[in-house]
């Protein structure tokens, strides 16, 4: 074992601790981003299914007034879904950013600091 000179500081311990926290934060952000992407894909799938159902109902419709009603209902539903998605996405992105930042820059727990000293 090599003894340290008086007045020197071992940078490896704090550096590895910061890198470990950064790595853990990146893994958490990655898994949350993956969950956001999966939710987005589910919404896209639902939109495609809804669009297919709309076009099928339009193809079988012979009344122009009913076609207009179906089109207006579909457009309103699509706008409502889009608004809800943007509201959810805004909250999730803000949460994702703050949680990732908190985990990266958060100070080391007191127990780790005390053990290192």
C-alpha positions as CSV (number, residue, x, y, z in Angstrom):
1,X,0.0,0.0,0.0
2,X,1.3,3.4,-0.8
3,X,0.9,6.2,1.7
4,X,-0.3,9.6,0.6
5,X,1.8,12.6,1.2
6,X,0.4,15.1,3.8
7,X,-1.8,17.7,2.1
8,X,-2.7,15.6,-0.9
9,X,-6.2,14.7,-1.9
10,X,-7.4,11.6,-3.7
11,X,-9.5,12.8,-6.6
12,X,-10.5,9.3,-7.7
13,X,-13.1,8.8,-5.0
14,X,-15.2,11.9,-5.6
15,X,-14.7,11.7,-9.4
16,X,-16.0,8.1,-9.5
17,X,-18.9,9.1,-7.3
18,X,-19.9,11.8,-9.6
19,X,-19.6,9.5,-12.6
20,X,-21.7,6.9,-10.9
21,X,-24.4,9.4,-10.1
22,X,-24.3,10.7,-13.7
23,X,-24.5,7.1,-15.1
24,X,-27.5,6.3,-12.8
25,X,-29.2,9.5,-13.8
26,X,-28.7,8.8,-17.5
27,X,-30.1,5.3,-17.1
28,X,-33.2,6.7,-15.3
29,X,-33.7,9.3,-18.0
30,X,-33.3,6.7,-20.7
31,X,-35.9,4.4,-19.1
32,X,-38.3,7.3,-18.7
33,X,-37.8,8.4,-22.3
34,X,-38.4,4.9,-23.4
35,X,-41.7,4.9,-21.5
36,X,-42.7,8.2,-23.1
37,X,-41.9,6.8,-26.5
38,X,-44.0,3.7,-25.9
39,X,-46.9,5.8,-24.7
40,X,-46.5,8.0,-27.9
41,X,-46.6,4.8,-30.1
42,X,-49.8,3.6,-28.4
43,X,-51.4,7.0,-29.1
44,X,-50.3,6.8,-32.8
45,X,-51.7,3.3,-33.0
46,X,-55.0,4.4,-31.6
47,X,-55.1,7.3,-34.0
48,X,-54.5,5.0,-37.0
49,X,-57.2,2.7,-35.8
50,X,-59.6,5.6,-35.2
51,X,-58.8,7.0,-38.7
52,X,-59.4,3.6,-40.3
53,X,-62.8,3.3,-38.5
54,X,-63.7,6.8,-39.6
55,X,-62.8,6.1,-43.3
56,X,-64.8,2.8,-43.1
57,X,-67.9,4.6,-41.8
58,X,-67.5,7.4,-44.4
59,X,-67.2,4.8,-47.2
60,X,-70.5,3.2,-46.2
61,X,-72.3,6.5,-45.8
62,X,-74.7,7.7,-48.5
63,X,-76.1,10.8,-46.8
64,X,-73.9,14.0,-47.3
65,X,-75.2,15.5,-44.0
66,X,-74.2,12.3,-42.1
67,X,-70.8,12.3,-43.8
68,X,-70.3,15.9,-42.7
69,X,-71.4,15.0,-39.2
70,X,-68.9,12.1,-39.1
71,X,-66.1,14.2,-40.4
72,X,-66.7,16.9,-37.8
73,X,-66.9,14.4,-35.0
74,X,-63.7,12.8,-36.1
75,X,-61.9,16.1,-36.4
76,X,-63.1,17.2,-32.9
77,X,-62.0,13.9,-31.4
78,X,-58.6,14.2,-33.1
79,X,-58.1,17.7,-31.8
80,X,-59.1,16.7,-28.3
81,X,-56.7,13.8,-28.3
82,X,-53.9,16.0,-29.6
83,X,-54.5,18.6,-26.9
84,X,-54.5,15.9,-24.2
85,X,-51.2,14.4,-25.6
86,X,-49.5,17.8,-25.6
87,X,-50.5,18.5,-22.0
88,X,-49.3,15.1,-20.9
89,X,-46.1,15.4,-22.9
90,X,-45.3,18.8,-21.4
91,X,-45.7,17.5,-17.9
92,X,-43.7,14.4,-18.6
93,X,-40.8,16.2,-20.3
94,X,-40.6,18.7,-17.4
95,X,-40.6,15.9,-14.9
96,X,-38.0,14.0,-17.0
97,X,-35.7,17.0,-17.2
98,X,-35.9,17.9,-13.5
99,X,-35.5,14.4,-12.2
100,X,-32.5,13.7,-14.4
101,X,-30.9,17.0,-13.4
102,X,-31.6,16.4,-9.7
103,X,-30.0,13.0,-9.8
104,X,-26.9,14.3,-11.6
105,X,-26.2,17.4,-9.4
106,X,-27.5,16.1,-6.1
107,X,-24.9,16.1,-3.4
108,X,-23.7,12.7,-2.1
109,X,-25.7,11.2,0.7
110,X,-24.3,12.2,4.2
111,X,-23.5,8.5,5.0
112,X,-21.2,8.3,1.9
113,X,-19.5,11.6,2.7
114,X,-18.9,10.6,6.3
115,X,-17.5,7.2,5.3
116,X,-15.1,8.8,2.8
117,X,-13.8,11.1,5.4
